[in-house]
Every structure is written in C-alpha cells, then in structure tokens.
Amino acid sequence: MKPFLPILAFAALLAVGGGASAQTAGPQGPLKVERTMMLYRHGIRAPLPGEAAIDAYAHPPWPVWSTPPSLLTPHGREAARLMGVYDRQRLASQGLAAPEGCPAPGAIAIWTNTAQRTIASGEAFAEGFAPGCHLAVGHQPLDTEDPLFHPVEAKAVEFSGAKAAAAITAENGGPAALVAPYAAKIREMERVLGCDRTQPPCDITSAPTRLAPSPDDGLALDGPISILSGTAQVFMLQYAEGLPLDQVGWGRATPRTLEDVSRLHALLFDIYARPRYMARRIGGPMARRISGILAAKDAPAVNVFVGHDNNIAALASLIGAHFKMDGYGQDDPPIGGALELQVFVDGQGRRFVGAFYEAQTPDQLRSLAPLSLASPPVRRELDLACHAPGQRLCRLEDFLVALDRRLSAD
C-alpha cells in the first residue's frame, strides 16, 4: 500500500472522479486515505409486486420480466460486478487495497441486507473486487429483518405513526406541500402513462392526499407521491435493464424524461427517510455502526454495506448531505450506486471525513459499460453539514459530534 499521497496527486484523483481539490479542504501537508465506508444500493431488480401503483388510474399492459419480482436480474448482477472491478482499481490507487490478488484477511468487510437482491449484489461486487478469492459476504438469514437495514420492522427502535406523521408535516408541510412544485413532472408522467387514452382521463394531480398513522401504527400515504414514486422507478429499471426502448414507458419515456420524473421517486424519501424523525429511526443503527468504523483504529480499511435506497436517503439526511447524480433527480439514490465516507489523515496526524457519491449512469447500466479509472462511473464530492466555510472535509471529531447530535434529538 502507498503510505501517503502527495496533496497534488490526491487532488488529481478527486478530479478524475468529479470531486473538488483536497487543497481547499483544510488539512495540512500530505494526505493519507486511511479508511472507507461505502453504503451501496442493490443493483437492477425486477419490479416489486404492486410497485407501479398507477394501475388504479390507468391500465396499460406492462412488459413481462424474465426475472421474478424483486430479484436481482442477471443484467443487474453484471453491473454490480463491474462496480466491484472499478472500486478495486480506485481504492488501490488511493492506497486502500493491493492492485491485484486476494485481499489480506481483515482488509475488507462486506455486509448486506437479507433480501436476495442485496445478497446477490454483494456477492457480485465481491467477485468483481477480487475475482476467484471468494470474499466473505456476511448477512443474516434470507428475508429476515436485519435491524441495521430495517430497524423499524425489526422493532429495534421506537416508532409511532402518529408522531411520525405530525413530525413530518411540521418539518416539510406533508405530501401536498412536497408535491406542489412538481405539477409539470406529474403532467409528464401522465403523458407517458397515456392518461389521455383512458376513460375517464386519469388526473393524478387531483388525487386525494393523505399522510396519517396506519392501523398497525405505521404510516399511510395517499396521493400523487404514493401513486407515482414506484411507477417512476419501474421506468428507470426498464431502461437500466436494457429492455427495448418501445418497452420503456411504452416508448414514450426518453432518458431526459426518466431524469425528470426520477425526482418524483425521490419525493417518497422526503416522507419516509429524510425528515428528522424518520432519518433517526431508518438510519440511526447504520449511522452508529458507521461512526464506530470511522473512529476505530483497527477496523478494516474497506467497509461495504449493501442495502436499499431508503437506507441511503436516511444516512444522507443524518450527515446533512444532498446529491444529484447524472440521469437521476435530486436526492434520488441511483440503482447500484454508493454513498461513501472516507477518513483522511494529514501530515500532522489529524483525521478528516469526506463524503462522496459514485454511481453508473443509466446509460452505463443499460450498456453494461466496462469501468476503469480511465472510464469511471460518475463520482461527486458532497457537502457535509459539519464542514467549515469554504471547505468540504470535516474534522473527524466534528463529524462524529454533529452526527451524534442529529441522532440524539428529533
């Protein structure tokens, strides 16, 4: 491994991935990348049962997938493997992994949620990262509730639907207020759905909106967000999977359309993951695990978790980060992409934290484009709530204190 990266060399590395120069980040002297944590969203899957809630308003025939609902597709498995190939090259260039061969015991840890799509994505990533090495991919038994990824379902955190609905509405105005700025995007979705072809024409904008406790003390959401969020995601999955273009939104959805309506998918997280009450509960256990990894002196250099889009949205909220990736709407976690936190050590031994997002574009997913340092996925450096003005890296102690404060109070 490289012991230190000169400041200019490291700045060049960030530039390759779309990040800002480390020279503006505050550390003094040469920077060493000490540790990384990547929270991946699983790869391309077949649509979930009932995911396209638009069926109650329009009844177009949907394309038939050869992969059963919710499972990672073979196309998605290969895309995840390609990300593993790329991350091995990138992390080797940063001194966190050997360029080739099997990693030393304890050098990398991979843990996934228990759904088939997360386990299979982790296994494909591991094979790309270290071919033939059979890296361990840890997870609890298939389809059980891992409290690291599903803390509410696992009853690992206290949760009240009534308190959640009130807190969300107080923070962001609730679903009606959230959807109000996106009338044009809803009309675009109605065009793709062929609402003018239905009798009567479907009017999604006027759908009754409600956010309330459900009978089981969860949350019940009605209205345009619940109708369109999953539908927008299904269109993106169709494109990323490589379905014929006449099957992507019935031939009425272009890549620009998909990017526009992707924001409608992300609005679901503005209800279920990003508000303070929700972020603490959806992302709290993962955030505490990550805090321990970043602060530890003996944690693996490379730590990979594979979960879901709501896990990423909640963690991003807790660290005060927003993102806009190529081909996707604001704060919509890309398919197969990763939110990354890295620990850097400067020449004076001080530790800093930086946040990044990396993801294949929809076109890279669709074509299964090979990835390398010369042909990378999109990589962005993110702003953190704890950084000083004009800087993007946070002192590690400031990052941990800020995160703990967000975890400690609604």
N, C-alpha and C positions, 0 to 999 in steps of 0.2 A: 504494500500500500504506500501511496505517497504521503509523507508525513505532513507537509504543508503545501498549500497552493499560493504562489505569489499573488498579490492583490490584483494585478492586471490580468493575470491568467484566469483567475476566478471570475473577474468581470466579463471576460470573453466567454466563459462557459455560460454565464447567465444570459448573455446576449444571444447565444445560439438558441436558447430555449425561450426567448422573448422576455426575459427578466431585466430588471434595472441593474445598473452597476453597483457592486458592493462598495465602491468608493464613497457613495452617498449614504451608506448605512450606519456610519458611526464608529465601527471598530477601528482599532489602530494596528498597523503592521500587517503581516501576512495572516491569512485566514485558513483555518483547517475546518473541513466539514467533518464533524465528529459523529453525527448520528442522524438518521432519517426515519420518519414515520409516514407511511402512505395509507390513507383510507380510500380504498377503491370501491367504486360501484361495480356490481357484477356486469358481465358482458351482455351481448344481444340475446334476448329471450323471445319465445313466442308470447303473444299477449296473454294477460291474466284472464281468467273467466270473468265476464261481465265488465272488463276494463273500459270498453267503449260504451259508456252509459248513454250515448246518443241514441241507442236503439229504441228508447222510449219516445223519441221525437221523429226520427227518420229510420227507414228500414232498408237501407241499401245492402246488397249481398257483399259480404266481406270475403277477402281472399282466404283460401284454406292453407294453413301452415302444415308442413310435414312433421314438425316437432310438436309434441303435446303442449298444452297451455302451461305457461310459467317456466318451462325448462329452457336452459341454455341451448342454443342451436349449435350445430357443427360450425357454422359460419362464425358465431359468437365465440366459440372455443378457440378458433384460429386467431381471431382478432385479439383475444386475451393473451394468447401465446406470443403474438408479435409485440405486445406491450412489455412482456417479460424480457424478450430479446433486447428491446431498446433500453429498458431500465438497467439491465446488466451493464450495457455499454456506458450509459450516463453515470451510474454510480461508480463504475470503475474509473471513469475519467475524474471523478471527484475524490477518489481515494477511499471509497467505502466498500469496494469489492475488488477481488482479483479480476483481471480481464478475462480469464477463462478458467476452466477446470471447476471442480466441485468446491463450493464454499466450505471453509473450516467449520467444525461443529460450533454452534452457538453464534455464528456470524449473521444469520438471517432467521427471523421468526415470521411465520405466516399463520394467521388465524382467520377463519371465515365464519360467517353465519351458517345456519344449518339447512337452508334451502338448497335444493340441487343446483340452482343457477349460481349460488355463491361458492359452494364447494367446488363445482366444476371449473368456475372461473379461476379460483385459487390454484387448482391443480394445473390448469393450462398456463397460467402465469409462471408457476414454478418450473414447468418444463421448458418454457422459453428462457427463463433466467439462468437455469443450469441444466441443460439437456442431459438426460441419462443419469442424473445424480439422485433422482427420487427424493427430492427435498420433502421433508415432513410438512403436511398441510393440516394444521390442527383445527378441530371443530367439535362441538357437542353432537350427540346423535341426530341423525337426519330428521328434520322437521320438528324438532323440539324447540322450546323458547329459550334462546341464549339471552340472559339479561344484559349482556354487553351490547346487543343489537336491538333487542325487543324488551326493554326494561318494563314498559307498561304492561305488555301482555304477560310477561313473566312475574308480574306483581313484585318487582324489585324496587319500585318507587311508589310513593303515594300519589294517587291521581283522583281528581274529582271532575266529572264532566261539567258540572255547574260552575265550579271555579274556573275551569279552563275556558269555557265559553265567555264568561264575564271578563276574564283577563285578556283574552284575545281581542274582544270587541273594544275594551278600554284602550288597548295599545294601538290597534290599527283600524278601528272602525268596523270590523267584521267584513263578511264576504261581499256585501253590497258596495261598501266603500272601496274595497280592493279591486273589484271588477269594473268600477265606473270608468276608469281611464282607458279601458281596452275595448270599447264598442267597435272600433274598426277591425280589430283582430277577431272579435266574435263574428262580425259580418263576413270576414274572410273564411272562417270555419264554416259558416252556413253555406257559403258558395261551394266550398269543397264537398260538403255533405249533400249538396243537391237539395237544399231545403225548398227551393223554388219548384221542385218537381213533386213535392209531397202535397197531399190534400188532407187537411189544410196545410199551407206552408208552415214549416217549423219556425217558431220565433223564440230563440234561446235567450235573447236579451231580456225578454219579459218573463222568463221562468221564475216562479216564486223562490225567494232566497230566504234561507233559514240556517242559523247555527245555534244548536241547543244541545243539552245533555240527552244522550240516548237512554233507553230503558235500562241498559246494563251499566250506566254511569260512565259511558264513553262519550263520544261526540257524534252528533248527527249533523250532516251538512247537506243542504239542498240548494239548487240554483245553478247558474252558469258555470261556476268553478267545478262543482262536482260532475256536471254533465260533460264538460269539455276537456278537463285535465287529462283523464285517461285516454280520451279519443285522440288528443294531440300527440300523446306518447305512442299510441299504436301507429300513427302515420310515420313517426320518426323511426320506429322499429322496422316498419315495412321498407323504408328506404335503406337503412343501415344493413338490413339482412340481404339486400340485393334483389328484392322482388322486382319483376318487370315494372317499368315506370307506369304502365297502364293499370297496375295494381296498387300503386302508391297514391292513396287518396283518389282511387278510381281515375287516375290520370289527370286529376285536377290540382295536384299539390306539387309545386316546384320546390327545389331546395330553399329558395327565398321564403316561400310560403311556410315551410316547415320551421325555419328560423323564427318567423314572425309569431306563429301560433305556439311555439315552444314556451313562450312566456306564459301562456295560459296553463301549461302543465306546471310551471314553477309556482303559480298562484296557490296551488294546493299546499305547498310548503309554507307559504305565508300564513296559512291557517294552522297546519298540523306540526310544523317543525321549527320555524324561525322565531315566533313570538317567545318572550322570555319564559313564560310559564311552561310552554311546550318544549323549548330548547333544553331547559334544565332537566326535564324528565326523559325526553327522547335521546338527548345527547350526553346527559350527565355521567353515566357509568363509563362510556367510551372516553369522555374528556378526562376523567380521573385516571383511567388506565394510561392514557397518553401522557398526562402530566408526570406520572411516575416513570414512564420510559424516558422522557426528555430530561428529567432531573437525575436519573440513576447514573452511577459511574460504571456499572457492569452490565447494562442492557445490551442486546445485540446492536450492531451498527446499522442494520437494516431491519425494519419492522413493518410488516404488511398486514393490513386488515382488509377483508373483502365483505362488504355489506350492501347497503341499499341507498337509494337517493335521499331518503329522509334522514338517514344517519349522517350523510354529508351535509345536508342543509342545516341540521341541528348543530353540528360541530362548527360549521362556518359561522352561524349566528353567535355561538358562545365565544368565539375568538374575535368577533367583530369584523369578519371578512365578507366581501361580496365578490362575485366573479361573473364574467361574461365571456364564454368560450365560443370560438368560431363555429357558426352553424346552429347555435343554440340561443335561446332568450336569456335575459338577465336572471342570474341565480338559478338556472336550471342545470342540475348536475348531469353532465354528459354520460352517455352509455359507455361503460368501461373505462371511465376516467378516474383520476385520483386527486384528492386534496392531500397535500404533502406539507409536513412541518419538518424543518431541518435545524439542527443545532450546529452553530459555528463557534470556533474558538479563535480569538485574535492573538496577536503577538504578545499581549500582556496577560494571557490566560483567562480573559473574560469571555463568558459564553453569551451567545445571542441566538434568537429564534427568528427564522424567516418562514413565510407561508407561500406556497406555490400551488398552482393547479395545472395538471397536464392531462390532455385527452386527445384522442384521434378525432379528426373532423368527421362529420357524417360521410363525406366522400372517401376518406381514408378507410373508414369502416366498410363502406359498401364495396370498395375495390380490393379490400384486404391488402392495402399498400404496404410493402416492406418498410420497416422503420429502422433508422440508424441515427447516429449523431449528425450525419450529412442530410438525412431526410427524416427529421423528427416529427413527433406529434406536436400539437400546439402546447406551449408552456407559458404560463403567466406567473409573474410575481405579484402577490396580493398585499394590500394594505392591511395592517393589524391595528386594533384599537389602542394597543399599548405603545406604539412607536412614538418617538419624539418628532416634532415638526421637521419636515424635510428628509426624514429617514424612513426606511422600510423594515429594518431589522429591529427587534426589541431585545433589550437585555433579558436573559433567561429569567432572572428573578422577577422582573416587572411583568413578563408574560404570565408566569405562574400565579402571581398575586392577582392580576387582572382576571384571569380565568377563575380563580377560586372565588373572587367576589361575585362573578356572574353566576357561579354555581350555588352560592350561599343565600341568594335572595331573589325573589320574583320581581 
